[in-house]
Amino acid sequence: MTFEHLADGSAECCYTAPDHLAGAPGVIHGGVQATLLDEVMGHAVHFADVDPDLDIATVSFSLRYRLPAPVAVPLTIRGRLLRVEGRDFFVAGEIVSPSGELLTTAESRWRRLGRK
């Protein structure tokens, strides 16, 4: 996955899942979708923060499957930082179809490690 840093500070990539990542026939396995979103959301935090040595970890993660996310179709995976509270970063993510349909959404909280 190659991530693009957008002008609004969010992270985005285009990803086409191969057939072997299907859970149900033709649909990306839910765990794979969670992994894709976790990855882009972490990049969104790194893109938005000015500290090049930022060390973070996912603290909580919530996912909602809205529509089936198909394999073998180029999908847009996006993440954006919503807010920062102390050591915590709150992030939103989404998987979007080529026609713009919202397939999967996620929210997560990341924590800066090793600092108070």
N, C-alpha and C positions, 0 to 999 in steps of 0.2 A: 504494500500500500504506500502510495506517495501522497503526502498531505500538502495542501496548499494553504497558505496563510492569507486570509481575505482581509480587505481593507477595514472591515468592522471588528477585526480581532478574532474572528472565529476560524475554525479549521474545517477543511472539506477535502474529500477525496471521491474518486469514482472507483467503484469496485464491482466486478462481475464474479459472482461465486460459481465455482465449477460444480458440476453435477454431483460429485462425491461428497459435497457438503450439505446435501439435502437431508432433512429429517423425514418429512412426508414427501411423497413424490413431487418433484418440481419446486419445492419450497425450502429455502435456507433453514437449516436447523436453528432452533431458538437460541441455543448456546453459542452458536457461531454469530448470530445477530448481536447477542450481548457482548461478545468479544470485540466485534467491529465497533460497536458504540463506545465501549470502555476505552478502546484505543484512540478513537478520534476525540473523545472528551478529554483525555489526558493531554493530547496535543493542543487542544484549545486552551488549557490552563498554561502550558508552556509558551504558547504564542502570545498570550495576554500578559504574562509576567515578564518583568525586565531582568530578573535574576537568572543568569545563564547556568548557575549551579543549583537551580531549584530541584529539590528532591521531594517527591510527592507519592502518596499511595491512596487508592480508593478506600474510603471509609464506609460508604453506603451507596447502594445502587438500586434503582427502581426502574422497571421496564414494562412497557405496554405494547402488546402486539395488536395492531389495529387491522391490518390486512396482510395476507400472505406475501412474503418477500420472495420473489422468484429467483431461482438459480438461472445462470446463463443469460442474464439481463443486466446491462450496466446501471447500477444504482448509485445514487449520491448519498454519502454518509457525511453528516455534519455534526459539529459540536461547537458550543459557544459558552463562554463564561458568563454567568448571570450576576454573581456578586462574590465578594470576599468578606469574610468575617474572621478577623484574627488570623489563625493558621489554616482556616478552612476555606476551600474554594467550592462554590456551588455551580454546577454545570448542567446544561441541557444538551440532548443529542437527538438525532432523528435519522431514519433511513427513508429516502424518498425515491419513488419510481421515476422513470424517464418522463412520464406525463405529469409529474408534480404531485401525485398522490402520496399522502403521508402513510407509510407502511408500519413503522415501528418508532416509538418515542422512548426516551429515557431521561432520568434525572439522577445525578450523583453528587456526592460530597467527597472531596479530596482533601487530604491534610498534608500540610508542609511538615516534613520530618526533620528531626534533629535541631529544631529551633523552638524557642518559646515565644 
